[in-house]
């Protein structure tokens, strides 16, 4: 490989870099070839360029000195007329980014979030999160541009913006309370299940920060549960409802008007999860009942016989969850 890396033939050099990428994946140290990888990244032919970028993603780390040499190269690629070359560079930046790269290339990446091609926009939006991790100050400088992508005409770009904001909100949900109306609009208008899962999770994290949001979530989440066939989305909506229900009580301690119907809906669907032959769904159903029991224990007692059957399940995790549920159901009266 060392002889091939010295070749002036770009094809031979690219193939040598490809071999080194494989060797790196099997555990060998190829840091000594970092400069040759940068040279391959700068090749004009896309087939060679792609090999170099893959090698950089695999082999470069924060301790790789030549990472700084990629700054101008990436800036140049960002201005390419080919959306695939731009996407290749954005993907590489997300994988090799350091604090210095994040600081120097943040504005270039922000400009790409308004690119004419949705393929580039979605990659640029997704990559912003990696830059924010390395360079937190950049979040304040570019967050407004990120928010604009929530209204993008392409669902894939909007979904990427939702993903980034959800990851950021995991650290401090309170900072994103002002965006609740935008997320509520997405919740009631979007048909993208994966994006809805992210939005539902985010709304659930905002409820403790703004309890008034809980009552507004009951109806749209119940509608999604009734209309979707996606079990993953159903469960996330049920989980968020179990988080929101304790915050829907009125000042006198009584439930909101539509809360009992929502509790029955959650209870019935969780029962369907437990009845399902899929062990994963059965486990999620038991976990959901555990959460529902915290605010509405009476709704869970109706499933006592079904939970008892789970004690004979072969899966120890299912038996454990069933036992946890039964512990919460036990009273002096039914124990006798």
C-alpha atoms as a printed R data frame, in Angstrom:
    type eleno elety resid chain resno       x       y       z
1   ATOM     1    CA   UNK     A     1   0.000   0.000   0.000
2   ATOM     2    CA   UNK     A     2   2.800   2.436   0.781
3   ATOM     3    CA   UNK     A     3   4.180   2.151  -2.758
4   ATOM     4    CA   UNK     A     4   0.715   2.573  -4.254
5   ATOM     5    CA   UNK     A     5   0.100   5.675  -2.134
6   ATOM     6    CA   UNK     A     6   3.135   7.313  -3.769
7   ATOM     7    CA   UNK     A     7   1.759   6.692  -7.249
8   ATOM     8    CA   UNK     A     8   0.874   9.656  -9.435
9   ATOM     9    CA   UNK     A     9  -2.005   7.649 -10.905
10  ATOM    10    CA   UNK     A    10  -5.141   8.766  -8.991
11  ATOM    11    CA   UNK     A    11  -6.822   5.397  -9.573
12  ATOM    12    CA   UNK     A    12  -3.961   3.432  -7.994
13  ATOM    13    CA   UNK     A    13  -3.793   5.850  -5.054
14  ATOM    14    CA   UNK     A    14  -7.547   5.673  -4.516
15  ATOM    15    CA   UNK     A    15  -7.483   1.880  -4.507
16  ATOM    16    CA   UNK     A    16  -4.650   1.932  -1.963
17  ATOM    17    CA   UNK     A    17  -6.724   4.207   0.279
18  ATOM    18    CA   UNK     A    18  -9.671   1.833  -0.113
19  ATOM    19    CA   UNK     A    19  -7.494  -1.069   1.065
20  ATOM    20    CA   UNK     A    20  -6.301   0.963   4.047
21  ATOM    21    CA   UNK     A    21  -9.918   1.757   4.978
22  ATOM    22    CA   UNK     A    22 -10.624  -1.957   5.115
23  ATOM    23    CA   UNK     A    23  -7.502  -2.570   7.204
24  ATOM    24    CA   UNK     A    24  -8.564   0.174   9.611
25  ATOM    25    CA   UNK     A    25 -11.952  -1.511  10.008
26  ATOM    26    CA   UNK     A    26 -10.190  -4.737  11.008
27  ATOM    27    CA   UNK     A    27  -8.228  -2.946  13.735
28  ATOM    28    CA   UNK     A    28  -5.007  -1.751  12.108
29  ATOM    29    CA   UNK     A    29  -3.631   1.748  12.691
30  ATOM    30    CA   UNK     A    30  -3.473   3.681   9.411
31  ATOM    31    CA   UNK     A    31  -2.978   7.169  10.849
32  ATOM    32    CA   UNK     A    32   0.340   7.383   8.989
33  ATOM    33    CA   UNK     A    33  -1.617   7.587   5.706
34  ATOM    34    CA   UNK     A    34  -3.749  10.588   6.695
35  ATOM    35    CA   UNK     A    35  -2.134  12.973   4.201
36  ATOM    36    CA   UNK     A    36  -2.682  10.530   1.334
37  ATOM    37    CA   UNK     A    37  -6.346  10.350   2.332
38  ATOM    38    CA   UNK     A    38  -6.634  14.143   2.093
39  ATOM    39    CA   UNK     A    39  -5.013  14.008  -1.339
40  ATOM    40    CA   UNK     A    40  -7.592  11.454  -2.474
41  ATOM    41    CA   UNK     A    41 -10.409  13.626  -1.101
42  ATOM    42    CA   UNK     A    42  -9.226  16.478  -3.335
43  ATOM    43    CA   UNK     A    43  -9.305  14.431  -6.556
44  ATOM    44    CA   UNK     A    44 -11.577  15.902  -9.254
45  ATOM    45    CA   UNK     A    45 -13.239  12.599 -10.133
46  ATOM    46    CA   UNK     A    46 -16.201  11.737  -7.916
47  ATOM    47    CA   UNK     A    47 -15.401   8.011  -7.787
48  ATOM    48    CA   UNK     A    48 -11.955   8.762  -6.316
49  ATOM    49    CA   UNK     A    49 -13.215  11.568  -4.117
50  ATOM    50    CA   UNK     A    50 -15.810   9.294  -2.526
51  ATOM    51    CA   UNK     A    51 -13.124   6.770  -1.529
52  ATOM    52    CA   UNK     A    52 -11.122   9.527   0.169
53  ATOM    53    CA   UNK     A    53 -14.109  10.888   2.077
54  ATOM    54    CA   UNK     A    54 -15.084   7.432   3.295
55  ATOM    55    CA   UNK     A    55 -11.516   6.861   4.501
56  ATOM    56    CA   UNK     A    56 -11.563  10.199   6.340
57  ATOM    57    CA   UNK     A    57 -14.837   9.328   8.074
58  ATOM    58    CA   UNK     A    58 -13.389   5.991   9.162
59  ATOM    59    CA   UNK     A    59  -9.833   6.972  10.073
60  ATOM    60    CA   UNK     A    60  -9.736  10.608  11.203
61  ATOM    61    CA   UNK     A    61 -10.129  11.609  14.839
62  ATOM    62    CA   UNK     A    62  -9.634  14.780  16.882
63  ATOM    63    CA   UNK     A    63  -5.964  13.903  17.248
64  ATOM    64    CA   UNK     A    64  -5.414  13.707  13.466
65  ATOM    65    CA   UNK     A    65  -3.208  16.689  12.598
66  ATOM    66    CA   UNK     A    66  -4.170  16.926   8.928
67  ATOM    67    CA   UNK     A    67  -7.850  17.502   9.771
68  ATOM    68    CA   UNK     A    68  -7.088  21.233   9.690
69  ATOM    69    CA   UNK     A    69  -6.010  20.850   6.053
70  ATOM    70    CA   UNK     A    70  -9.563  19.881   5.137
71  ATOM    71    CA   UNK     A    71 -11.056  23.273   6.024
72  ATOM    72    CA   UNK     A    72 -10.497  24.938   2.650
73  ATOM    73    CA   UNK     A    73 -11.180  21.684   0.811
74  ATOM    74    CA   UNK     A    74 -14.620  21.386   2.434
75  ATOM    75    CA   UNK     A    75 -15.378  25.066   1.795
76  ATOM    76    CA   UNK     A    76 -14.639  24.479  -1.885
77  ATOM    77    CA   UNK     A    77 -16.790  21.337  -2.012
78  ATOM    78    CA   UNK     A    78 -19.714  23.173  -0.423
79  ATOM    79    CA   UNK     A    79 -19.779  25.428  -3.487
80  ATOM    80    CA   UNK     A    80 -19.794  22.553  -5.990
81  ATOM    81    CA   UNK     A    81 -22.501  22.478  -8.666
82  ATOM    82    CA   UNK     A    82 -23.046  18.761  -7.932
83  ATOM    83    CA   UNK     A    83 -25.429  18.099  -5.064
84  ATOM    84    CA   UNK     A    84 -23.766  14.739  -4.475
85  ATOM    85    CA   UNK     A    85 -20.322  16.263  -4.029
86  ATOM    86    CA   UNK     A    86 -21.784  18.780  -1.585
87  ATOM    87    CA   UNK     A    87 -23.602  16.000   0.265
88  ATOM    88    CA   UNK     A    88 -20.397  13.962   0.436
89  ATOM    89    CA   UNK     A    89 -18.528  16.879   2.007
90  ATOM    90    CA   UNK     A    90 -21.314  17.606   4.502
91  ATOM    91    CA   UNK     A    91 -21.431  13.974   5.574
92  ATOM    92    CA   UNK     A    92 -17.665  13.920   6.046
93  ATOM    93    CA   UNK     A    93 -17.718  17.111   8.107
94  ATOM    94    CA   UNK     A    94 -20.334  15.625  10.427
95  ATOM    95    CA   UNK     A    95 -18.041  12.650  11.048
96  ATOM    96    CA   UNK     A    96 -14.659  14.371  11.457
97  ATOM    97    CA   UNK     A    97 -15.733  17.697  12.948
98  ATOM    98    CA   UNK     A    98 -13.545  19.244  15.642
99  ATOM    99    CA   UNK     A    99 -14.058  22.481  17.537
100 ATOM   100    CA   UNK     A   100 -11.903  24.399  15.062
101 ATOM   101    CA   UNK     A   101 -13.661  22.922  12.028
102 ATOM   102    CA   UNK     A   102 -17.056  23.659  13.572
103 ATOM   103    CA   UNK     A   103 -16.124  27.278  14.237
104 ATOM   104    CA   UNK     A   104 -14.656  27.832  10.761
105 ATOM   105    CA   UNK     A   105 -17.332  26.041   8.729
106 ATOM   106    CA   UNK     A   106 -20.521  26.787  10.669
107 ATOM   107    CA   UNK     A   107 -21.615  29.707   8.494
108 ATOM   108    CA   UNK     A   108 -20.874  27.765   5.309
109 ATOM   109    CA   UNK     A   109 -23.056  24.928   6.545
110 ATOM   110    CA   UNK     A   110 -25.831  27.310   7.595
111 ATOM   111    CA   UNK     A   111 -25.915  28.699   4.060
112 ATOM   112    CA   UNK     A   112 -26.409  25.169   2.755
113 ATOM   113    CA   UNK     A   113 -29.598  24.818   4.809
114 ATOM   114    CA   UNK     A   114 -31.175  27.148   2.210
115 ATOM   115    CA   UNK     A   115 -29.706  25.261  -0.783
116 ATOM   116    CA   UNK     A   116 -31.969  24.801  -3.804
117 ATOM   117    CA   UNK     A   117 -31.722  20.996  -3.536
118 ATOM   118    CA   UNK     A   118 -33.597  19.281  -0.676
119 ATOM   119    CA   UNK     A   119 -30.942  16.520  -0.721
120 ATOM   120    CA   UNK     A   120 -28.351  19.074   0.393
121 ATOM   121    CA   UNK     A   121 -30.667  20.908   2.780
122 ATOM   122    CA   UNK     A   122 -31.534  17.795   4.763
123 ATOM   123    CA   UNK     A   123 -27.876  16.790   5.091
124 ATOM   124    CA   UNK     A   124 -26.828  20.286   6.151
125 ATOM   125    CA   UNK     A   125 -29.588  20.516   8.766
126 ATOM   126    CA   UNK     A   126 -28.694  17.111  10.219
127 ATOM   127    CA   UNK     A   127 -24.986  17.955  10.330
128 ATOM   128    CA   UNK     A   128 -25.646  21.131  12.326
129 ATOM   129    CA   UNK     A   129 -26.186  19.065  15.463
130 ATOM   130    CA   UNK     A   130 -22.660  17.639  15.287
131 ATOM   131    CA   UNK     A   131 -21.260  21.159  14.933
132 ATOM   132    CA   UNK     A   132 -23.299  22.412  17.887
133 ATOM   133    CA   UNK     A   133 -21.868  19.611  20.043
134 ATOM   134    CA   UNK     A   134 -18.318  20.684  19.261
135 ATOM   135    CA   UNK     A   135 -19.011  24.429  19.179
136 ATOM   136    CA   UNK     A   136 -21.988  25.244  21.468
137 ATOM   137    CA   UNK     A   137 -21.698  28.989  20.841
138 ATOM   138    CA   UNK     A   138 -22.736  28.324  17.269
139 ATOM   139    CA   UNK     A   139 -26.249  27.386  18.397
140 ATOM   140    CA   UNK     A   140 -27.114  30.984  19.305
141 ATOM   141    CA   UNK     A   141 -25.636  32.237  16.038
142 ATOM   142    CA   UNK     A   142 -27.598  29.945  13.753
143 ATOM   143    CA   UNK     A   143 -30.692  28.700  15.591
144 ATOM   144    CA   UNK     A   144 -33.042  31.056  13.732
145 ATOM   145    CA   UNK     A   145 -31.971  29.514  10.422
146 ATOM   146    CA   UNK     A   146 -32.579  26.066  11.850
147 ATOM   147    CA   UNK     A   147 -36.090  27.066  12.965
148 ATOM   148    CA   UNK     A   148 -36.872  28.210   9.415
149 ATOM   149    CA   UNK     A   149 -36.423  24.643   8.186
150 ATOM   150    CA   UNK     A   150 -39.437  23.552  10.259
151 ATOM   151    CA   UNK     A   151 -41.521  25.227   7.571
152 ATOM   152    CA   UNK     A   152 -39.582  23.735   4.646
153 ATOM   153    CA   UNK     A   153 -41.608  22.634   1.636
154 ATOM   154    CA   UNK     A   154 -39.935  19.190   1.718
155 ATOM   155    CA   UNK     A   155 -41.000  16.806   4.490
156 ATOM   156    CA   UNK     A   156 -37.538  15.203   4.644
157 ATOM   157    CA   UNK     A   157 -35.934  18.559   5.506
158 ATOM   158    CA   UNK     A   158 -38.584  19.340   8.110
159 ATOM   159    CA   UNK     A   159 -38.028  15.901   9.636
160 ATOM   160    CA   UNK     A   160 -34.282  16.533   9.918
161 ATOM   161    CA   UNK     A   161 -34.901  19.897  11.607
162 ATOM   162    CA   UNK     A   162 -37.263  18.211  14.078
163 ATOM   163    CA   UNK     A   163 -34.626  15.562  14.830
164 ATOM   164    CA   UNK     A   164 -31.944  18.161  15.555
165 ATOM   165    CA   UNK     A   165 -34.195  20.267  17.795
166 ATOM   166    CA   UNK     A   166 -35.398  17.167  19.667
167 ATOM   167    CA   UNK     A   167 -31.815  16.166  20.401
168 ATOM   168    CA   UNK     A   168 -31.037  19.689  21.595
169 ATOM   169    CA   UNK     A   169 -34.187  19.771  23.734
170 ATOM   170    CA   UNK     A   170 -33.107  16.616  25.563
171 ATOM   171    CA   UNK     A   171 -30.476  18.735  27.285
172 ATOM   172    CA   UNK     A   172 -32.756  21.616  28.309
173 ATOM   173    CA   UNK     A   173 -36.436  21.445  27.229
174 ATOM   174    CA   UNK     A   174 -37.199  24.803  28.827
175 ATOM   175    CA   UNK     A   175 -35.247  26.606  26.092
176 ATOM   176    CA   UNK     A   176 -37.680  25.345  23.444
177 ATOM   177    CA   UNK     A   177 -41.019  26.131  25.085
178 ATOM   178    CA   UNK     A   178 -41.562  29.088  22.757
179 ATOM   179    CA   UNK     A   179 -41.590  26.658  19.824
180 ATOM   180    CA   UNK     A   180 -44.520  24.627  21.185
181 ATOM   181    CA   UNK     A   181 -47.042  26.178  18.704
182 ATOM   182    CA   UNK     A   182 -44.873  25.154  15.742
183 ATOM   183    CA   UNK     A   183 -44.547  21.610  17.006
184 ATOM   184    CA   UNK     A   184 -48.262  21.440  17.776
185 ATOM   185    CA   UNK     A   185 -48.960  22.420  14.158
186 ATOM   186    CA   UNK     A   186 -46.679  19.625  12.932
187 ATOM   187    CA   UNK     A   187 -48.408  17.214  15.302
188 ATOM   188    CA   UNK     A   188 -51.799  17.930  13.789
189 ATOM   189    CA   UNK     A   189 -50.817  18.261  10.116
190 ATOM   190    CA   UNK     A   190 -47.945  15.866   9.417
191 ATOM   191    CA   UNK     A   191 -48.397  12.332   8.081
192 ATOM   192    CA   UNK     A   192 -44.736  11.316   8.471
193 ATOM   193    CA   UNK     A   193 -44.749   8.686  11.232
194 ATOM   194    CA   UNK     A   194 -41.063   8.948  12.100
195 ATOM   195    CA   UNK     A   195 -41.237  12.715  12.390
196 ATOM   196    CA   UNK     A   196 -44.411  12.454  14.474
197 ATOM   197    CA   UNK     A   197 -42.630  10.112  16.897
198 ATOM   198    CA   UNK     A   198 -39.954  12.767  17.440
199 ATOM   199    CA   UNK     A   199 -42.535  15.545  17.818
200 ATOM   200    CA   UNK     A   200 -44.578  13.498  20.301
201 ATOM   201    CA   UNK     A   201 -41.461  12.797  22.380
202 ATOM   202    CA   UNK     A   202 -40.545  16.471  22.375
203 ATOM   203    CA   UNK     A   203 -44.038  17.560  23.422
204 ATOM   204    CA   UNK     A   204 -43.866  15.050  26.254
205 ATOM   205    CA   UNK     A   205 -40.631  16.620  27.493
206 ATOM   206    CA   UNK     A   206 -42.239  20.085  27.390
207 ATOM   207    CA   UNK     A   207 -45.297  19.156  29.479
208 ATOM   208    CA   UNK     A   208 -43.524  19.332  32.880
209 ATOM   209    CA   UNK     A   209 -42.206  22.764  31.885
210 ATOM   210    CA   UNK     A   210 -45.631  24.014  30.745
211 ATOM   211    CA   UNK     A   211 -48.459  21.992  32.409
212 ATOM   212    CA   UNK     A   212 -51.155  23.838  30.446
213 ATOM   213    CA   UNK     A   213 -49.893  22.071  27.340
214 ATOM   214    CA   UNK     A   214 -51.088  18.720  28.732
215 ATOM   215    CA   UNK     A   215 -54.806  19.346  28.131
216 ATOM   216    CA   UNK     A   216 -54.186  20.531  24.568
217 ATOM   217    CA   UNK     A   217 -52.323  17.322  23.767
218 ATOM   218    CA   UNK     A   218 -55.084  14.912  24.820
219 ATOM   219    CA   UNK     A   219 -57.275  15.211  21.725
220 ATOM   220    CA   UNK     A   220 -54.605  15.211  18.947
221 ATOM   221    CA   UNK     A   221 -52.677  12.337  20.526
222 ATOM   222    CA   UNK     A   222 -55.861  10.316  20.985
223 ATOM   223    CA   UNK     A   223 -56.724  10.936  17.325
224 ATOM   224    CA   UNK     A   224 -53.321   9.656  16.200
225 ATOM   225    CA   UNK     A   225 -53.682   6.507  18.338
226 ATOM   226    CA   UNK     A   226 -57.046   5.765  16.762
227 ATOM   227    CA   UNK     A   227 -55.996   6.465  13.169
228 ATOM   228    CA   UNK     A   228 -52.471   5.062  12.846
229 ATOM   229    CA   UNK     A   229 -51.562   1.427  12.306
230 ATOM   230    CA   UNK     A   230 -47.928   2.041  13.294
231 ATOM   231    CA   UNK     A   231 -47.349   0.412  16.680
232 ATOM   232    CA   UNK     A   232 -44.250   2.512  17.349
233 ATOM   233    CA   UNK     A   233 -46.197   5.756  16.924
234 ATOM   234    CA   UNK     A   234 -49.135   4.400  18.943
235 ATOM   235    CA   UNK     A   235 -46.870   3.555  21.842
236 ATOM   236    CA   UNK     A   236 -45.107   6.937  21.842
237 ATOM   237    CA   UNK     A   237 -48.485   8.697  21.892
238 ATOM   238    CA   UNK     A   238 -49.678   6.501  24.772
239 ATOM   239    CA   UNK     A   239 -46.438   7.073  26.668
240 ATOM   240    CA   UNK     A   240 -46.728  10.852  26.238
241 ATOM   241    CA   UNK     A   241 -50.379  10.763  27.322
242 ATOM   242    CA   UNK     A   242 -49.447   8.905  30.515
243 ATOM   243    CA   UNK     A   243 -46.924  11.681  31.187
244 ATOM   244    CA   UNK     A   244 -49.494  14.395  30.452
245 ATOM   245    CA   UNK     A   245 -52.518  12.979  32.323
246 ATOM   246    CA   UNK     A   246 -51.309  13.953  35.851
247 ATOM   247    CA   UNK     A   247 -51.063  17.570  34.650
248 ATOM   248    CA   UNK     A   248 -54.634  17.672  33.317
249 ATOM   249    CA   UNK     A   249 -56.329  17.648  36.714
250 ATOM   250    CA   UNK     A   250 -58.289  20.726  37.684
251 ATOM   251    CA   UNK     A   251 -57.641  22.811  40.793
252 ATOM   252    CA   UNK     A   252 -60.207  20.789  42.760
253 ATOM   253    CA   UNK     A   253 -58.433  17.520  41.873
254 ATOM   254    CA   UNK     A   254 -60.976  16.290  39.318
255 ATOM   255    CA   UNK     A   255 -59.994  15.116  35.841
256 ATOM   256    CA   UNK     A   256 -60.389  17.170  32.689
257 ATOM   257    CA   UNK     A   257 -63.578  16.551  30.699
258 ATOM   258    CA   UNK     A   258 -62.015  14.253  28.079
259 ATOM   259    CA   UNK     A   259 -59.444  12.612  30.373
260 ATOM   260    CA   UNK     A   260 -61.530   9.484  31.247
261 ATOM   261    CA   UNK     A   261 -62.036   8.668  27.551
262 ATOM   262    CA   UNK     A   262 -58.309   9.082  26.909
263 ATOM   263    CA   UNK     A   263 -57.476   6.814  29.842
264 ATOM   264    CA   UNK     A   264 -59.799   4.111  28.467
265 ATOM   265    CA   UNK     A   265 -58.243   4.486  25.020
266 ATOM   266    CA   UNK     A   266 -54.725   4.067  26.387
267 ATOM   267    CA   UNK     A   267 -55.796   1.161  28.570
268 ATOM   268    CA   UNK     A   268 -57.479  -0.677  25.687
269 ATOM   269    CA   UNK     A   269 -54.552  -0.253  23.318
270 ATOM   270    CA   UNK     A   270 -52.050  -1.345  25.959
271 ATOM   271    CA   UNK     A   271 -54.138  -4.474  26.432
272 ATOM   272    CA   UNK     A   272 -53.844  -5.131  22.690
273 ATOM   273    CA   UNK     A   273 -50.081  -4.774  23.011
274 ATOM   274    CA   UNK     A   274 -49.995  -7.365  25.807
275 ATOM   275    CA   UNK     A   275 -52.241  -9.751  23.857
276 ATOM   276    CA   UNK     A   276 -49.951  -9.537  20.824
277 ATOM   277    CA   UNK     A   277 -47.732 -12.598  20.187
278 ATOM   278    CA   UNK     A   278 -44.766 -10.287  19.598
279 ATOM   279    CA   UNK     A   279 -42.773 -10.329  22.836
280 ATOM   280    CA   UNK     A   280 -41.485  -6.786  22.287
281 ATOM   281    CA   UNK     A   281 -45.021  -5.396  22.045
282 ATOM   282    CA   UNK     A   282 -46.073  -7.415  25.075
283 ATOM   283    CA   UNK     A   283 -43.219  -5.901  27.089
284 ATOM   284    CA   UNK     A   284 -44.096  -2.378  25.942
285 ATOM   285    CA   UNK     A   285 -47.720  -2.962  26.893
286 ATOM   286    CA   UNK     A   286 -46.706  -3.903  30.442
287 ATOM   287    CA   UNK     A   287 -44.359  -0.915  30.696
288 ATOM   288    CA   UNK     A   288 -47.191   1.343  29.519
289 ATOM   289    CA   UNK     A   289 -49.546  -0.039  32.168
290 ATOM   290    CA   UNK     A   290 -46.909   0.599  34.836
291 ATOM   291    CA   UNK     A   291 -46.794   4.246  33.774
292 ATOM   292    CA   UNK     A   292 -50.588   4.531  33.552
293 ATOM   293    CA   UNK     A   293 -50.958   3.008  37.015
294 ATOM   294    CA   UNK     A   294 -49.115   5.956  38.559
295 ATOM   295    CA   UNK     A   295 -51.945   8.370  37.713
296 ATOM   296    CA   UNK     A   296 -54.951   6.061  37.142
297 ATOM   297    CA   UNK     A   297 -54.529   2.808  39.086
298 ATOM   298    CA   UNK     A   298 -58.178   1.805  38.693
299 ATOM   299    CA   UNK     A   299 -57.816   1.639  34.904
300 ATOM   300    CA   UNK     A   300 -55.064  -0.951  35.293
301 ATOM   301    CA   UNK     A   301 -56.893  -3.202  37.752
302 ATOM   302    CA   UNK     A   302 -59.279  -4.268  34.953
303 ATOM   303    CA   UNK     A   303 -56.376  -6.117  33.319
304 ATOM   304    CA   UNK     A   304 -55.437  -8.120  36.394
305 ATOM   305    CA   UNK     A   305 -56.199 -11.533  34.853
306 ATOM   306    CA   UNK     A   306 -54.154 -10.742  31.739
307 ATOM   307    CA   UNK     A   307 -51.218  -9.581  33.831
308 ATOM   308    CA   UNK     A   308 -51.402 -12.757  35.921
309 ATOM   309    CA   UNK     A   309 -51.011 -14.822  32.752
310 ATOM   310    CA   UNK     A   310 -47.786 -12.925  31.988
311 ATOM   311    CA   UNK     A   311 -46.246 -14.375  35.164
312 ATOM   312    CA   UNK     A   312 -45.977 -17.687  33.305
313 ATOM   313    CA   UNK     A   313 -44.180 -16.164  30.314
314 ATOM   314    CA   UNK     A   314 -40.790 -17.593  29.335
315 ATOM   315    CA   UNK     A   315 -39.240 -14.120  29.125
316 ATOM   316    CA   UNK     A   316 -37.921 -13.032  32.511
317 ATOM   317    CA   UNK     A   317 -38.237  -9.319  31.658
318 ATOM   318    CA   UNK     A   318 -41.946  -9.769  30.970
319 ATOM   319    CA   UNK     A   319 -42.423 -11.682  34.223
320 ATOM   320    CA   UNK     A   320 -40.583  -8.908  36.085
321 ATOM   321    CA   UNK     A   321 -42.804  -6.185  34.643
322 ATOM   322    CA   UNK     A   322 -45.937  -8.226  35.346
323 ATOM   323    CA   UNK     A   323 -44.836  -8.696  38.942
324 ATOM   324    CA   UNK     A   324 -44.213  -4.963  39.240
325 ATOM   325    CA   UNK     A   325 -47.747  -4.311  38.014
326 ATOM   326    CA   UNK     A   326 -49.312  -6.821  40.406
327 ATOM   327    CA   UNK     A   327 -47.418  -5.270  43.312
328 ATOM   328    CA   UNK     A   328 -49.149  -1.968  42.528
329 ATOM   329    CA   UNK     A   329 -52.558  -3.631  42.188
330 ATOM   330    CA   UNK     A   330 -52.518  -5.433  45.530
331 ATOM   331    CA   UNK     A   331 -54.807  -4.111  48.258
332 ATOM   332    CA   UNK     A   332 -55.862  -5.600  51.567
333 ATOM   333    CA   UNK     A   333 -59.274  -6.424  50.074
334 ATOM   334    CA   UNK     A   334 -58.181  -8.308  46.933
335 ATOM   335    CA   UNK     A   335 -55.290 -10.012  48.744
336 ATOM   336    CA   UNK     A   336 -57.796 -11.774  50.956
